[in-house]
């Protein structure tokens, strides 16, 4: 499985009230995350990664963009799928350097399915 197939899984499992778009990042802002999602008037960015080991490849540009965006109040994450364990790992946008150095041993959240992941991310519902 590659990141493109991972995106297809994410898209199929989105909550009914969410919309998301995968960006093809050729010639745009270097390091911008792969997926933008809107859910109940809240915006999210996700950098998708897949790994067979505990290492996660992240570029300097991805670390820079995500850290700056997060520190300015953005909702952005690294979403990693471990292919052997089939688990999902979620890391906040300011954890890119730690994630690159420690891999999946960095302090993140682990989920066994998309339902639990989205339950954890669920924004407050507004009337």
Buried (B, 14 or more C-beta within 10 A) or exposed (E): EEBEEBBEEBBEBBBEEBEBEBEEBEEEEEBBBBBBBBBEEBEBBBBBBBBEEBBBEBEEEBBBBBBBBBEEEBBBBBBBBBEEBEBBBBBBBBBBBBBBEBBBEBEBBBBEEBEEBBEEBEBEEEE
